[in-house]
Amino acid sequence: MAPLSYETIYWIDLPICILSAIVNFLIFVAYIYFRDLRIYNFRLVFYLAISELLTCTAFMLPWWQSYEMCIAQAIILNFSGLSSILWTSVISFTIYRSVVLEKKDGWKYEMYYLLYAFGIPLSMNFLPMLTNSFGDAEGWCWITIEGGSFIKTFLGGNLWRIINYLAPLWLIIFFNFVMYLRTLAKIRRMIDNVTDEDLRKNMLYNRLKLYPLMLLICHLPVTVHRVLGFFDIVDPDKVWLTSLLASFFIILSGFLNAVVYGLTDRVKQELQKLMLATSSDESEDISFITSSEGEEKGRGSTYTI
């Protein structure tokens, strides 16, 4: 099989990238336009959508055309990739607190979450800058690797890759699995008889199982791709294959996050009312969101189970 150029991979990835951008942009617009959606848990999805939009924007850049375009893509991806992962951990922790701990005051900690999921990735961008390590990175622009001995390649790029992405990624995957397993166990205990309410909880139960699996499946290819690069065991004629799979699944992750986290029944209902200019009956929202009193008394309303 003949190797594909990075430009060809770019054009293969572009359709799913545009689709992901559109879906995340719908969430962005829904939050801005619909006042009823400006509530705590949907704000978390809104923040996640911002990170995913940045990722899509970065992958749409034709990075091979200029050095400046490459550096721009590398800086944006280094921020947005880590940020989106951190926001999934905030969402999983919020669901856990709401369902298992029965605490409805997550909005009180929103500023800390913003510093955590936006502030940390922003500050981490400065680390590769210290060693001028942004550049071509096997498939797209990110943190480049210097040639030479293992120590030189480790200090000249691989260390930043681990700190900026790979280590946080797998810590968050483990954390999310723990949070969701405990949450799912609690929901399972709540379902006794087959009633409408229990059916709704059962649908939520099935939906929650998707959340950690999405993160695992979509980030496994890029992990394999980067580990192969770490040990320099990729055949140069075959690196395009892991590059294609890695970039495709990263972009797909943004699309799936938007659909599963953001396009809930309530959001689709509001969008439908806007497009059709008609009112519709309220539908059950089987995501982690229904309104509660907590934030309404403080700053607005919040979403809990």
WOZICOR-V326684 format. One record per residue. N is the residue number from 0. OMEGA is omega as a letter, one per 40 degrees, with the letter a starting at -180 (* if undefined). BURIAL is I if it has 16 or more other C-alpha atoms within 10 Angstrom, else O. Layout:
{{N,OMEGA,BURIAL} {N,OMEGA,BURIAL}}
This chain:
{{0,a,O} {1,i,O} {2,i,O} {3,i,O} {4,i,O} {5,i,I} {6,i,O} {7,i,O} {8,i,I} {9,a,I} {10,i,O} {11,a,O} {12,a,I} {13,a,I} {14,i,O} {15,i,I} {16,i,I} {17,i,I} {18,i,I} {19,i,I} {20,a,I} {21,a,I} {22,i,I} {23,i,I} {24,i,I} {25,i,I} {26,i,I} {27,a,I} {28,a,O} {29,i,I} {30,a,I} {31,a,O} {32,a,O} {33,a,O} {34,a,O} {35,a,O} {36,a,I} {37,a,I} {38,a,I} {39,a,I} {40,i,I} {41,i,I} {42,i,I} {43,i,I} {44,i,I} {45,i,I} {46,i,I} {47,i,I} {48,i,I} {49,i,I} {50,a,I} {51,i,I} {52,i,I} {53,i,I} {54,i,I} {55,i,I} {56,a,I} {57,a,I} {58,i,I} {59,a,I} {60,i,I} {61,a,I} {62,a,I} {63,a,O} {64,a,O} {65,i,O} {66,a,O} {67,i,O} {68,i,I} {69,a,I} {70,i,I} {71,i,I} {72,a,I} {73,a,I} {74,a,I} {75,a,I} {76,i,I} {77,i,I} {78,a,I} {79,i,I} {80,i,I} {81,a,I} {82,a,I} {83,i,I} {84,a,I} {85,i,I} {86,i,I} {87,i,I} {88,i,I} {89,i,I} {90,i,I} {91,i,I} {92,i,I} {93,i,I} {94,i,I} {95,a,I} {96,a,I} {97,a,I} {98,a,I} {99,a,I} {100,i,O} {101,i,O} {102,a,O} {103,a,I} {104,a,I} {105,a,I} {106,i,I} {107,a,O} {108,a,O} {109,a,I} {110,i,O} {111,i,O} {112,i,I} {113,i,I} {114,a,O} {115,a,I} {116,i,I} {117,a,I} {118,a,O} {119,i,I} {120,i,I} {121,a,I} {122,a,O} {123,i,I} {124,a,I} {125,a,O} {126,i,O} {127,i,I} {128,a,O} {129,a,O} {130,i,O} {131,a,O} {132,i,I} {133,i,I} {134,a,I} {135,a,I} {136,i,I} {137,i,I} {138,i,I} {139,a,I} {140,i,I} {141,i,I} {142,a,I} {143,a,I} {144,i,I} {145,i,O} {146,i,O} {147,a,O} {148,i,O} {149,i,O} {150,a,O} {151,i,O} {152,i,I} {153,a,I} {154,a,O} {155,i,I} {156,a,I} {157,i,I} {158,i,I} {159,i,I} {160,i,I} {161,a,I} {162,a,O} {163,a,I} {164,a,I} {165,i,I} {166,i,O} {167,a,O} {168,a,I} {169,i,I} {170,i,O} {171,i,I} {172,i,I} {173,a,O} {174,a,I} {175,i,I} {176,i,I} {177,a,I} {178,a,I} {179,i,I} {180,i,I} {181,i,O} {182,i,I} {183,i,I} {184,i,O} {185,i,I} {186,i,I} {187,i,O} {188,a,O} {189,a,O} {190,a,I} {191,a,O} {192,i,O} {193,i,O} {194,i,O} {195,a,O} {196,i,O} {197,i,I} {198,i,O} {199,i,I} {200,i,I} {201,i,I} {202,i,O} {203,i,I} {204,a,I} {205,a,O} {206,a,O} {207,a,I} {208,i,O} {209,a,O} {210,a,I} {211,i,I} {212,i,O} {213,a,I} {214,a,I} {215,a,I} {216,a,O} {217,a,I} {218,i,I} {219,i,I} {220,a,I} {221,i,I} {222,i,I} {223,i,O} {224,a,I} {225,i,I} {226,i,I} {227,i,O} {228,i,I} {229,a,I} {230,i,O} {231,a,O} {232,i,O} {233,i,I} {234,a,O} {235,i,O} {236,a,O} {237,a,O} {238,i,I} {239,a,I} {240,i,O} {241,i,I} {242,a,I} {243,a,I} {244,a,I} {245,a,I} {246,a,I} {247,a,I} {248,i,I} {249,i,I} {250,i,I} {251,i,I} {252,i,I} {253,i,I} {254,a,I} {255,i,I} {256,a,I} {257,a,I} {258,a,O} {259,a,O} {260,a,I} {261,a,I} {262,i,I} {263,i,I} {264,a,I} {265,i,I} {266,i,I} {267,i,I} {268,a,I} {269,i,I} {270,i,I} {271,i,O} {272,i,O} {273,a,O} {274,a,O} {275,a,O} {276,i,O} {277,i,O} {278,i,O} {279,i,O} {280,i,O} {281,i,O} {282,i,O} {283,i,O} {284,a,I} {285,i,I} {286,i,I} {287,a,I} {288,i,I} {289,a,O} {290,i,O} {291,a,O} {292,a,O} {293,a,I} {294,i,I} {295,a,O} {296,a,O} {297,a,O} {298,a,O} {299,i,O} {300,a,I} {301,i,I} {302,i,I} {303,a,I} {304,*,I}}
